[in-house]
Amino acid sequence: MHLKTLTLRGFKSFASATTLRFEPGVTCVVGPNGSGKSNVVDALAWVMGEQGAKSLRGGKMEDVIFAGTSGRPPLGRAEVSLTIDNTDGALPIDYTEVTISRTLFRSGGSEYAINGSACRLLDIQDLLSDSGLGREMHVIVGQGQLDAVLRATPEERRGFIEEAAGVLKHRKRKDKALRKLDAMQANLTRLGDLTAEIRRQLGPLGRQAEVARKAQTVQSDLRDARARLLADDLAQLTATLEQEIADETALRARREEVETGLAQARARLGALETAAAAAAPELSEASEVWYRLSSVRERLRGTQTLAAERLRLLGSAERDAEPGGRDPDDLDAQAERARAAEAELAA
C-alpha cells in the first residue's frame, strides 16, 4: 500500500487545483523557504482528520483556506483528496483504490467523503487505524518533533513506541470500550432506579388501570346506547321521510288532477262564454218577445177584467129589466164607460 495522488484545491498556498503524483519509493519535495513544502505535509495530516489548528501552523481552522493575494481574491473553501493504492488490501474496504476527501467551508461547515460517498470523521479514523496511517500515527514527523523525542521522558518514549508499534489504536479502542462500559453502567444504575420507582407505582397504577378499564367499558356501553338511539332516530326519521314523500306524491297527483279539472272547467267556461256570446242576439230577441208577450198578457188580463166587468154589468142589467128596473139613461152611461175602458185597454 502506498500513496498515489494528493489533490489540493484552495488549501493554504494552493489556490488552483494541484495534483501531486507519488510513485512507489521515496518522493522528495524540494524548494526554497516559503514555497509551500510544509503545506503538503499539513494537507496530508488535515485530510486524515487533524483537528488542531496549531498542528497545522495556524490560529484557527479557517486559516487553511486560501486567503487571497494582491492579484487573486480569497476562496470560500478548501478541499484535499488523498488517493491510496489498496491493491494489497491493507485497508478494510473492498476497493483497490481508496480516495479520502475533506472539504472545509469558510462558514465553518466541514464534509468528509470516502470514494465520493459522504461519511464521518470517525469512519475515516477507523479505516486508517489498522494501516498505521492517521493524524496521530508516527508516519508524519513534523519540525521540532525529533528534538521532542530525544528530550522525552520514559513515559513519553513509551507512548512513541506504542504508537509506532500500532498499540495506540488498541489503547484507544480499549478506552472507547471502557467509556461505553461506564456509560452502560450508568444506564443500568438509572434503569434500576427507574425499575424501583415503577415497582413502587405499580399498585396505584394498577388501581388506576382497573378504573380506566371500567371507564372504558362504561364508555363503550354509552357509545353503543347512543348508536342504538341514533339508529332508532334514523329509522323513525327515514319512515317519516318516506311517509312525507308518499304524501307529497299523493298531493302532487291530486294537484295534477285538480289542475286537469280546472283546465277542463276553464275550457268549458270558454266554450260557454263563446256560446253565450253567440246566443246574445237571440237572447235579446227572446227578451223583446218576452216583453211583448208580457204586454199582451197584461192586455189580456185587462180584457179579462173588462169582460168580467161587462158580465157583472149585464147581470145587473138583467136584474134591473125586471119590473121597477133601472133607468135606460143609466144603462147608456154605463155602456159608454165600458167602451171608454175598452178603448183605454186597446191603447
C-alpha positions in Angstrom: 0.0 0.0 0.0 1.3 3.4 -0.9 0.0 6.9 -1.6 -0.8 7.5 -5.3 -2.0 11.1 -5.6 -2.7 14.2 -3.4 -5.0 16.8 -4.8 -5.2 20.3 -3.2 -7.8 22.9 -4.1 -7.8 26.2 -2.1 -5.7 24.7 0.7 -3.3 27.3 2.1 -1.0 28.5 -0.8 -2.5 26.1 -3.3 -5.2 28.3 -4.8 -5.6 26.4 -8.0 -6.2 22.7 -8.2 -2.8 20.9 -7.8 -2.3 17.2 -8.0 0.9 15.5 -6.7 1.5 12.0 -8.0 3.6 9.6 -5.9 5.4 6.6 -7.3 6.4 3.6 -5.2 9.6 4.5 -3.3 10.8 7.8 -1.8 9.3 11.1 -3.0 11.0 14.3 -2.1 9.5 17.8 -2.3 12.2 20.4 -2.5 12.1 24.2 -2.8 13.2 27.4 -1.1 11.8 28.7 2.1 8.2 29.8 1.9 7.4 27.8 -1.3 4.8 25.7 0.5 6.7 22.4 1.2 5.2 22.2 4.7 1.8 22.8 3.3 1.9 19.4 1.5 2.6 17.7 4.9 -0.2 19.8 6.5 -2.6 18.7 3.7 -1.8 15.0 4.4 -2.4 15.4 8.1 -5.5 17.5 7.5 -7.2 15.1 5.1 -6.6 12.2 7.5 -8.5 14.1 10.2 -6.3 16.5 12.0 -8.5 18.8 14.2 -5.9 21.1 15.8 -5.3 24.4 14.1 -1.9 24.8 15.9 -0.7 21.5 14.5 -1.4 23.0 11.0 0.6 26.1 11.9 -2.5 28.3 12.1 -4.5 30.2 14.6 -7.9 28.8 13.6 -9.1 26.1 11.2 -10.3 28.7 8.6 -6.6 29.6 8.1 -6.2 26.6 5.9 -8.4 28.2 3.2 -6.6 30.3 0.6 -6.7 33.9 2.0 -6.1 35.6 -1.4 -3.3 37.7 -2.8 -3.0 41.1 -4.4 -3.9 39.6 -7.7 -6.3 36.9 -6.7 -9.3 37.0 -4.4 -9.7 34.7 -1.4 -11.6 31.4 -1.9 -14.7 30.2 0.0 -13.5 26.6 0.7 -10.5 24.3 0.9 -10.6 20.7 -0.4 -7.9 18.0 -0.2 -8.2 14.5 -1.7 -5.8 11.7 -0.9 -5.8 8.5 -3.1 -4.3 5.4 -1.6 -3.4 2.2 -3.5 -5.1 -0.6 -1.7 -4.2 -3.5 -4.0 -2.7 -5.5 -1.1 -5.9 -5.0 0.9 -4.3 -3.2 3.8 -7.4 -1.1 4.3 -10.6 -2.9 5.3 -12.6 -1.9 2.3 -13.4 -3.6 -1.0 -11.7 -1.2 -3.3 -8.2 -1.3 -4.9 -8.1 2.5 -4.7 -9.4 4.5 -1.8 -9.9 8.3 -2.1 -10.3 10.2 1.1 -11.7 13.7 0.7 -12.1 16.6 3.2 -13.8 19.9 2.5 -13.9 22.9 4.8 -16.1 26.0 4.0 -15.4 29.4 5.2 -18.7 29.4 7.0 -17.4 26.7 9.3 -19.0 23.6 7.8 -16.9 20.5 7.1 -17.5 17.5 4.9 -15.8 14.1 4.7 -16.1 11.5 1.9 -14.7 8.1 1.1 -14.7 7.3 -2.7 -17.2 10.1 -3.2 -19.7 8.9 -0.5 -20.3 11.2 2.4 -19.1 9.8 5.8 -18.0 10.8 9.3 -14.6 11.7 10.7 -14.8 8.5 12.8 -15.3 6.4 9.7 -12.0 7.8 8.2 -10.2 7.2 11.5 -11.4 3.6 11.8 -10.5 3.0 8.1 -6.9 4.2 8.6 -6.3 2.9 12.1 -5.4 -0.7 11.0 -3.0 0.6 8.4 -0.6 2.7 10.5 -1.8 5.9 8.9 -3.7 8.7 10.7 -3.2 12.1 12.2 -1.6 10.8 15.4 0.5 8.0 13.9 4.3 8.0 13.6 4.2 8.3 9.8 4.3 12.2 10.0 7.2 13.7 11.8 7.0 17.4 11.8 9.6 20.1 12.6 10.7 20.0 16.2 9.3 16.6 16.9 12.8 14.9 16.7 14.0 17.1 19.5 10.8 16.3 21.5 11.6 12.6 21.0 15.2 13.0 22.2 14.1 15.0 25.2 11.1 12.9 26.1 10.6 11.2 29.4 10.4 7.4 29.6 6.6 7.5 29.7 6.5 9.7 26.6 9.0 7.5 24.8 6.8 4.5 25.7 3.9 6.4 24.1 6.0 6.9 20.9 7.0 3.2 20.8 3.4 2.1 21.3 2.3 4.5 18.6 4.9 3.1 16.2 4.1 -0.5 17.1 0.4 0.1 16.5 -0.6 -0.4 20.1 -2.1 3.1 20.3 -5.2 2.2 18.3 -5.9 -0.7 20.6 -5.5 1.5 23.6 -7.9 4.0 22.1 -10.3 1.1 21.4 -9.9 0.0 25.0 -10.6 3.5 26.3 -13.6 3.8 24.0 -14.9 0.4 25.2 -14.3 1.4 28.8 -16.2 4.7 28.2 -19.0 2.6 26.7 -19.0 0.3 29.7 -19.1 3.2 32.1 -22.0 4.7 30.2 -23.7 1.3 30.2 -23.2 1.0 34.0 -24.7 4.5 34.4 -27.6 3.4 32.3 -28.0 0.2 34.3 -28.0 2.2 37.5 -30.5 4.6 36.1 -32.6 1.6 34.9 -32.5 0.1 38.4 -33.7 3.4 39.9 -36.5 3.5 37.3 -37.4 -0.1 37.9 -37.7 0.6 41.7 -39.8 3.7 41.1 -42.0 1.8 38.7 -42.5 -1.1 41.1 -43.4 1.4 43.8 -46.0 2.9 41.5 -47.4 -0.4 40.3 -50.1 -0.5 43.0 -51.6 2.9 42.3 -51.2 2.4 38.6 -52.9 -1.0 38.8 -55.9 0.6 40.5 -55.9 3.4 38.0 -55.8 0.8 35.2 -58.8 -1.0 36.7 -60.7 2.2 36.9 -59.7 3.1 33.4 -60.9 -0.4 32.2 -64.2 0.1 33.9 -64.5 3.6 32.5 -63.6 2.2 29.1 -66.4 -0.4 29.5 -68.9 2.3 30.5 -67.8 4.5 27.6 -68.2 1.5 25.3 -71.7 0.8 26.6 -72.5 4.5 26.3 -71.3 4.6 22.7 -73.4 1.5 21.9 -76.5 3.0 23.6 -76.0 6.3 21.7 -75.5 4.3 18.5 -78.8 2.4 19.1 -80.7 5.6 19.9 -79.3 7.2 16.8 -80.2 4.1 14.8 -83.8 4.3 16.1 -84.0 8.0 15.4 -82.6 7.4 11.9 -85.2 4.6 11.3 -88.0 6.9 12.5 -86.8 9.8 10.5 -86.5 7.5 7.5 -90.0 6.2 7.9 -91.3 9.8 8.4 -89.4 10.9 5.4 -90.9 8.1 3.3 -94.4 8.9 4.6 -93.8 12.6 3.8 -92.5 11.6 0.3 -95.6 9.4 -0.2 -97.9 12.2 1.0 -96.1 14.7 -1.2 -96.5 12.3 -4.2 -100.2 11.9 -3.4 -100.6 15.7 -3.1 -98.8 16.2 -6.4 -101.1 13.7 -8.0 -104.2 15.4 -6.5 -102.8 18.7 -7.6 -102.3 17.4 -11.1 -105.9 16.1 -11.1 -107.3 19.4 -9.8 -105.2 21.3 -12.4 -106.6 19.0 -15.1 -110.2 19.6 -13.9 -109.5 23.3 -13.6 -108.2 23.3 -17.2 -111.3 21.4 -18.3 -113.6 23.8 -16.4 -111.8 26.7 -18.0 -112.2 25.1 -21.3 -116.0 24.6 -20.7 -116.3 28.1 -19.4 -114.6 29.4 -22.5 -117.0 27.3 -24.6 -120.0 28.6 -22.6 -118.8 32.2 -22.9 -118.4 31.6 -26.7 -121.9 30.1 -26.8 -123.3 32.9 -24.7 -121.7 35.5 -27.0 -123.2 33.7 -30.0 -126.6 33.4 -28.3 -126.6 37.1 -27.1 -128.6 38.3 -30.2 -131.2 35.5 -29.8 -131.4 36.3 -26.0 -132.1 40.0 -26.9 -134.7 39.0 -29.4 -136.3 36.5 -26.9 -136.3 39.2 -24.2 -138.1 41.6 -26.6 -140.6 38.8 -27.4 -141.0 38.2 -23.7 -141.6 41.8 -23.0 -144.2 41.9 -25.9 -145.8 38.8 -24.6 -145.9 40.2 -21.1 -147.5 43.3 -22.5 -150.1 41.2 -24.4 -150.6 39.2 -21.2 -151.4 42.4 -19.3 -153.8 43.5 -22.0 -155.4 40.1 -21.9 -155.7 40.4 -18.2 -157.3 43.8 -18.7 -159.6 42.3 -21.3 -160.5 39.6 -18.9 -161.2 42.1 -16.2 -163.3 44.2 -18.6 -165.2 41.0 -19.7 -165.8 40.2 -16.1 -167.0 43.8 -15.5 -169.3 43.5 -18.5 -170.6 40.2 -17.3 -171.2 41.8 -13.9 -172.9 44.8 -15.6 -175.0 42.5 -17.8 -176.1 40.6 -14.7 -177.1 43.9 -13.1 -179.0 45.0 -16.3 -181.0 41.8 -16.3 -181.9 42.3 -12.7 -182.9 45.9 -13.5 -185.0 44.8 -16.5 -187.4 43.3 -14.1 -190.4 45.4 -13.0 -189.3 48.5 -11.5 -185.9 48.1 -13.4 -183.1 50.7 -13.9 -183.2 53.9 -16.0 -182.2 53.4 -19.7 -180.1 56.6 -19.4 -178.0 55.0 -16.6 -177.6 51.9 -18.8 -176.3 54.0 -21.7 -173.9 55.8 -19.3 -172.5 52.5 -18.1 -172.1 51.3 -21.6 -170.2 54.4 -22.5 -167.9 53.9 -19.6 -167.3 50.3 -20.6 -166.4 51.4 -24.2 -164.1 54.0 -22.8 -162.3 51.5 -20.6 -162.0 49.0 -23.6 -160.5 51.8 -25.7 -158.0 52.6 -22.9 -157.0 48.9 -22.8 -156.7 48.7 -26.5 -154.3 51.8 -26.5 
